[in-house]
Amino acid sequence: MQLTKENIAALRKRLEAVREQGKKYFATVYPKLVVDITIYPLRESWEKVGAQTLQECEALRQTIKELSVDLAAVARVSPLLADADMQELRHNTRQMLANVYFREYRHTGIYVHHDEGMVLGVDPPTHEEIPFEDASTAPRRFDQAAAKTLDLTDLLLPTDASGLVQPGTANYRPNTAFVMMAIDDNKPELEDIRTGIKEVFEEFGIEAITANEIEHEEAITDRILSEIEASEFLIADLTHERPNVYYEVGHAHALNKRVILVRMKDTKLHFDVAHRNCPEYENVIGLKKLLRKRLEAITNKISPS
């Protein structure tokens, strides 16, 4: 399948149809599911709900598989999608397939043990499917995975107004990052967060700045939006739920730019980003570890720290 606007529009339409098919499936099947869903394979525990229900289940899974193959074929030739995006696409597919069986898909990536730049060992990636403690969680997980996949399709083919790399061009400053986060002189802990983020980016040869470091003559909002448009990497800490940070993230998403989202533990996510991957951290050490692992996946480099 070629990378064209028409093909991408068709893929999005198919994905939206799968999303709706999933909603109808769960609305129909969940009330009937009175058997033990912890049994695996699940088909062995569905005898009481009937052959038709099992057929609906397998039909939905087959549709997801066929769509994921076509999405992957287009994604592989996209100038904007990186290996990390391809992995996310695969994980979303596996999540949706598991959710149809009222199960959760969990995975861990490759973890490199290193000390002062020396690789000590590597833990291989793992994945598993486990039953939900509450089966009603399945439709929500399914819809979240479908929504994340829709977000990825926005990056398949850049438009002239995207602010991203066009085929054969470079419309960003390489090795730069802009940090979107709360800034408050009365909260000294924020300085630790800012410093930690900048230090990790520096490990990868990337210069990261925040809004309070910008030299400007025009309106600060315009200058921030320009930095979002021009930076190669974007990260947003949603801790403290600041409206300006959400506004900046929204601007980045409108430009089809990927944003690394993080938040301190127990931070509430607002509805407009609730379906996006936004891992939690408990302290600066945890944040740096989280960000370091993400940048290793995005840049295909190993941090020397």
Contacts in CASP RR format, 6 or more apart in sequence:
PFRMAT RR
TARGET T0000
AUTHOR 0000-0000-0000
METHOD contacts of the structure
MODEL  1
MQLTKENIAALRKRLEAVREQGKKYFATVYPKLVVDITIYPLRESWEKVG
AQTLQECEALRQTIKELSVDLAAVARVSPLLADADMQELRHNTRQMLANV
YFREYRHTGIYVHHDEGMVLGVDPPTHEEIPFEDASTAPRRFDQAAAKTL
DLTDLLLPTDASGLVQPGTANYRPNTAFVMMAIDDNKPELEDIRTGIKEV
FEEFGIEAITANEIEHEEAITDRILSEIEASEFLIADLTHERPNVYYEVG
HAHALNKRVILVRMKDTKLHFDVAHRNCPEYENVIGLKKLLRKRLEAITN
KISPS
1 7 0 8 1.000
1 70 0 8 1.000
1 73 0 8 1.000
1 74 0 8 1.000
2 74 0 8 1.000
3 74 0 8 1.000
3 77 0 8 1.000
3 78 0 8 1.000
3 156 0 8 1.000
3 157 0 8 1.000
4 157 0 8 1.000
5 157 0 8 1.000
7 74 0 8 1.000
8 74 0 8 1.000
8 153 0 8 1.000
8 156 0 8 1.000
8 157 0 8 1.000
11 67 0 8 1.000
11 70 0 8 1.000
11 71 0 8 1.000
11 74 0 8 1.000
11 153 0 8 1.000
11 156 0 8 1.000
12 150 0 8 1.000
12 153 0 8 1.000
14 67 0 8 1.000
14 70 0 8 1.000
15 67 0 8 1.000
15 71 0 8 1.000
15 146 0 8 1.000
15 149 0 8 1.000
15 150 0 8 1.000
15 153 0 8 1.000
16 150 0 8 1.000
18 60 0 8 1.000
18 63 0 8 1.000
18 64 0 8 1.000
18 67 0 8 1.000
18 96 0 8 1.000
18 146 0 8 1.000
19 143 0 8 1.000
19 146 0 8 1.000
19 147 0 8 1.000
19 150 0 8 1.000
21 60 0 8 1.000
21 63 0 8 1.000
22 60 0 8 1.000
22 100 0 8 1.000
22 139 0 8 1.000
22 142 0 8 1.000
22 143 0 8 1.000
23 139 0 8 1.000
23 143 0 8 1.000
25 56 0 8 1.000
25 57 0 8 1.000
25 60 0 8 1.000
25 100 0 8 1.000
26 138 0 8 1.000
26 139 0 8 1.000
26 142 0 8 1.000
27 139 0 8 1.000
28 53 0 8 1.000
28 56 0 8 1.000
29 49 0 8 1.000
29 53 0 8 1.000
29 56 0 8 1.000
29 57 0 8 1.000
30 135 0 8 1.000
30 136 0 8 1.000
30 138 0 8 1.000
30 139 0 8 1.000
32 49 0 8 1.000
32 53 0 8 1.000
33 49 0 8 1.000
33 102 0 8 1.000
33 135 0 8 1.000
34 48 0 8 1.000
34 49 0 8 1.000
35 45 0 8 1.000
35 46 0 8 1.000
35 47 0 8 1.000
35 48 0 8 1.000
35 49 0 8 1.000
36 45 0 8 1.000
37 45 0 8 1.000
37 102 0 8 1.000
37 103 0 8 1.000
37 131 0 8 1.000
37 132 0 8 1.000
37 135 0 8 1.000
38 131 0 8 1.000
39 45 0 8 1.000
40 103 0 8 1.000
40 129 0 8 1.000
40 131 0 8 1.000
42 101 0 8 1.000
42 102 0 8 1.000
42 103 0 8 1.000
43 54 0 8 1.000
43 57 0 8 1.000
46 53 0 8 1.000
46 54 0 8 1.000
46 57 0 8 1.000
57 100 0 8 1.000
57 101 0 8 1.000
60 100 0 8 1.000
61 97 0 8 1.000
61 100 0 8 1.000
64 93 0 8 1.000
64 96 0 8 1.000
64 97 0 8 1.000
64 100 0 8 1.000
65 93 0 8 1.000
65 97 0 8 1.000
68 89 0 8 1.000
68 90 0 8 1.000
68 93 0 8 1.000
71 89 0 8 1.000
71 149 0 8 1.000
71 153 0 8 1.000
72 86 0 8 1.000
72 89 0 8 1.000
72 90 0 8 1.000
74 156 0 8 1.000
75 81 0 8 1.000
75 85 0 8 1.000
75 86 0 8 1.000
75 89 0 8 1.000
75 152 0 8 1.000
75 156 0 8 1.000
76 86 0 8 1.000
78 155 0 8 1.000
78 156 0 8 1.000
78 157 0 8 1.000
79 158 0 8 1.000
79 165 0 8 1.000
79 166 0 8 1.000
79 167 0 8 1.000
79 168 0 8 1.000
80 155 0 8 1.000
80 156 0 8 1.000
80 158 0 8 1.000
80 164 0 8 1.000
80 165 0 8 1.000
80 256 0 8 1.000
81 152 0 8 1.000
81 155 0 8 1.000
81 156 0 8 1.000
82 298 0 8 1.000
83 297 0 8 1.000
83 300 0 8 1.000
84 294 0 8 1.000
84 297 0 8 1.000
84 298 0 8 1.000
85 152 0 8 1.000
85 155 0 8 1.000
85 258 0 8 1.000
87 297 0 8 1.000
88 148 0 8 1.000
88 152 0 8 1.000
88 277 0 8 1.000
89 149 0 8 1.000
89 152 0 8 1.000
91 105 0 8 1.000
91 107 0 8 1.000
92 145 0 8 1.000
92 146 0 8 1.000
92 148 0 8 1.000
92 149 0 8 1.000
92 152 0 8 1.000
93 145 0 8 1.000
93 149 0 8 1.000
94 105 0 8 1.000
94 107 0 8 1.000
94 127 0 8 1.000
95 104 0 8 1.000
95 105 0 8 1.000
95 141 0 8 1.000
95 142 0 8 1.000
95 145 0 8 1.000
96 142 0 8 1.000
96 145 0 8 1.000
96 146 0 8 1.000
97 105 0 8 1.000
98 104 0 8 1.000
98 105 0 8 1.000
98 129 0 8 1.000
99 105 0 8 1.000
99 138 0 8 1.000
99 139 0 8 1.000
99 141 0 8 1.000
99 142 0 8 1.000
99 145 0 8 1.000
100 138 0 8 1.000
100 142 0 8 1.000
101 129 0 8 1.000
102 131 0 8 1.000
102 132 0 8 1.000
102 135 0 8 1.000
102 138 0 8 1.000
103 129 0 8 1.000
103 130 0 8 1.000
103 131 0 8 1.000
103 132 0 8 1.000
103 138 0 8 1.000
104 129 0 8 1.000
104 130 0 8 1.000
104 131 0 8 1.000
104 132 0 8 1.000
104 137 0 8 1.000
104 141 0 8 1.000
105 127 0 8 1.000
105 128 0 8 1.000
105 129 0 8 1.000
106 127 0 8 1.000
106 128 0 8 1.000
106 129 0 8 1.000
106 130 0 8 1.000
107 125 0 8 1.000
107 126 0 8 1.000
107 127 0 8 1.000
107 128 0 8 1.000
108 123 0 8 1.000
108 125 0 8 1.000
108 126 0 8 1.000
108 127 0 8 1.000
109 125 0 8 1.000
109 126 0 8 1.000
110 122 0 8 1.000
110 123 0 8 1.000
110 124 0 8 1.000
110 125 0 8 1.000
111 122 0 8 1.000
111 123 0 8 1.000
111 293 0 8 1.000
112 119 0 8 1.000
112 121 0 8 1.000
112 122 0 8 1.000
112 296 0 8 1.000
112 302 0 8 1.000
113 119 0 8 1.000
113 120 0 8 1.000
113 121 0 8 1.000
113 122 0 8 1.000
113 123 0 8 1.000
114 120 0 8 1.000
114 121 0 8 1.000
114 302 0 8 1.000
114 303 0 8 1.000
116 304 0 8 1.000
117 302 0 8 1.000
117 304 0 8 1.000
117 305 0 8 1.000
119 302 0 8 1.000
132 138 0 8 1.000
143 275 0 8 1.000
144 275 0 8 1.000
147 275 0 8 1.000
148 275 0 8 1.000
148 276 0 8 1.000
148 277 0 8 1.000
151 253 0 8 1.000
151 276 0 8 1.000
154 256 0 8 1.000
155 164 0 8 1.000
155 256 0 8 1.000
155 258 0 8 1.000
158 164 0 8 1.000
158 165 0 8 1.000
158 166 0 8 1.000
158 167 0 8 1.000
158 256 0 8 1.000
159 256 0 8 1.000
160 166 0 8 1.000
161 255 0 8 1.000
162 255 0 8 1.000
162 256 0 8 1.000
162 257 0 8 1.000
163 171 0 8 1.000
163 172 0 8 1.000
163 229 0 8 1.000
163 255 0 8 1.000
163 256 0 8 1.000
163 257 0 8 1.000
164 171 0 8 1.000
164 172 0 8 1.000
164 255 0 8 1.000
164 256 0 8 1.000
164 257 0 8 1.000
165 171 0 8 1.000
165 172 0 8 1.000
172 229 0 8 1.000
172 230 0 8 1.000
172 231 0 8 1.000
172 232 0 8 1.000
173 230 0 8 1.000
173 231 0 8 1.000
173 232 0 8 1.000
174 232 0 8 1.000
175 205 0 8 1.000
175 206 0 8 1.000
175 207 0 8 1.000
175 232 0 8 1.000
176 206 0 8 1.000
176 207 0 8 1.000
176 208 0 8 1.000
176 209 0 8 1.000
176 230 0 8 1.000
176 231 0 8 1.000
176 232 0 8 1.000
176 233 0 8 1.000
177 201 0 8 1.000
177 206 0 8 1.000
177 207 0 8 1.000
177 208 0 8 1.000
177 209 0 8 1.000
177 231 0 8 1.000
177 232 0 8 1.000
177 233 0 8 1.000
177 234 0 8 1.000
177 235 0 8 1.000
178 208 0 8 1.000
178 209 0 8 1.000
178 210 0 8 1.000
178 224 0 8 1.000
178 227 0 8 1.000
178 228 0 8 1.000
178 231 0 8 1.000
178 233 0 8 1.000
178 234 0 8 1.000
178 235 0 8 1.000
179 194 0 8 1.000
179 197 0 8 1.000
179 198 0 8 1.000
179 208 0 8 1.000
179 209 0 8 1.000
179 210 0 8 1.000
179 235 0 8 1.000
179 236 0 8 1.000
179 237 0 8 1.000
180 210 0 8 1.000
180 211 0 8 1.000
180 228 0 8 1.000
180 234 0 8 1.000
180 235 0 8 1.000
180 236 0 8 1.000
180 237 0 8 1.000
180 245 0 8 1.000
180 248 0 8 1.000
180 249 0 8 1.000
180 252 0 8 1.000
180 259 0 8 1.000
181 190 0 8 1.000
181 193 0 8 1.000
181 194 0 8 1.000
181 197 0 8 1.000
181 210 0 8 1.000
181 236 0 8 1.000
181 237 0 8 1.000
181 239 0 8 1.000
181 242 0 8 1.000
181 245 0 8 1.000
182 190 0 8 1.000
182 237 0 8 1.000
182 239 0 8 1.000
182 240 0 8 1.000
182 242 0 8 1.000
182 245 0 8 1.000
183 190 0 8 1.000
183 210 0 8 1.000
183 211 0 8 1.000
183 212 0 8 1.000
184 190 0 8 1.000
184 240 0 8 1.000
192 284 0 8 1.000
193 237 0 8 1.000
193 239 0 8 1.000
193 284 0 8 1.000
193 287 0 8 1.000
194 210 0 8 1.000
196 284 0 8 1.000
196 287 0 8 1.000
196 288 0 8 1.000
197 208 0 8 1.000
197 235 0 8 1.000
197 237 0 8 1.000
197 287 0 8 1.000
197 288 0 8 1.000
197 291 0 8 1.000
198 208 0 8 1.000
198 209 0 8 1.000
199 288 0 8 1.000
200 288 0 8 1.000
200 291 0 8 1.000
200 292 0 8 1.000
200 295 0 8 1.000
200 303 0 8 1.000
200 305 0 8 1.000
201 207 0 8 1.000
201 208 0 8 1.000
201 233 0 8 1.000
201 291 0 8 1.000
201 295 0 8 1.000
202 208 0 8 1.000
203 292 0 8 1.000
203 295 0 8 1.000
203 303 0 8 1.000
203 304 0 8 1.000
203 305 0 8 1.000
204 295 0 8 1.000
204 299 0 8 1.000
204 301 0 8 1.000
204 303 0 8 1.000
206 232 0 8 1.000
206 233 0 8 1.000
206 295 0 8 1.000
208 233 0 8 1.000
208 235 0 8 1.000
209 227 0 8 1.000
211 220 0 8 1.000
211 224 0 8 1.000
211 227 0 8 1.000
214 220 0 8 1.000
214 223 0 8 1.000
214 224 0 8 1.000
214 227 0 8 1.000
216 223 0 8 1.000
224 248 0 8 1.000
225 248 0 8 1.000
225 251 0 8 1.000
228 234 0 8 1.000
228 248 0 8 1.000
228 251 0 8 1.000
228 252 0 8 1.000
228 255 0 8 1.000
228 257 0 8 1.000
229 255 0 8 1.000
229 257 0 8 1.000
233 260 0 8 1.000
233 295 0 8 1.000
233 298 0 8 1.000
234 252 0 8 1.000
234 257 0 8 1.000
234 258 0 8 1.000
234 259 0 8 1.000
234 260 0 8 1.000
235 259 0 8 1.000
235 260 0 8 1.000
235 261 0 8 1.000
235 262 0 8 1.000
235 291 0 8 1.000
236 245 0 8 1.000
236 248 0 8 1.000
236 249 0 8 1.000
236 252 0 8 1.000
236 259 0 8 1.000
236 260 0 8 1.000
236 261 0 8 1.000
236 262 0 8 1.000
237 245 0 8 1.000
237 262 0 8 1.000
237 263 0 8 1.000
237 264 0 8 1.000
238 245 0 8 1.000
238 246 0 8 1.000
238 249 0 8 1.000
238 261 0 8 1.000
238 262 0 8 1.000
238 263 0 8 1.000
238 267 0 8 1.000
238 269 0 8 1.000
238 273 0 8 1.000
238 278 0 8 1.000
239 262 0 8 1.000
239 263 0 8 1.000
239 264 0 8 1.000
239 267 0 8 1.000
240 267 0 8 1.000
241 267 0 8 1.000
241 268 0 8 1.000
241 270 0 8 1.000
246 270 0 8 1.000
246 272 0 8 1.000
246 273 0 8 1.000
249 259 0 8 1.000
249 261 0 8 1.000
249 273 0 8 1.000
250 272 0 8 1.000
252 259 0 8 1.000
253 259 0 8 1.000
260 291 0 8 1.000
260 294 0 8 1.000
261 273 0 8 1.000
261 276 0 8 1.000
261 277 0 8 1.000
261 278 0 8 1.000
261 279 0 8 1.000
262 278 0 8 1.000
262 279 0 8 1.000
262 280 0 8 1.000
262 281 0 8 1.000
262 287 0 8 1.000
262 290 0 8 1.000
262 291 0 8 1.000
263 269 0 8 1.000
263 278 0 8 1.000
263 279 0 8 1.000
263 280 0 8 1.000
263 281 0 8 1.000
264 280 0 8 1.000
264 281 0 8 1.000
264 282 0 8 1.000
265 280 0 8 1.000
265 281 0 8 1.000
265 282 0 8 1.000
266 280 0 8 1.000
267 280 0 8 1.000
269 278 0 8 1.000
279 290 0 8 1.000
281 287 0 8 1.000
281 290 0 8 1.000
292 303 0 8 1.000
292 305 0 8 1.000
295 301 0 8 1.000
295 303 0 8 1.000
296 302 0 8 1.000
296 303 0 8 1.000
END
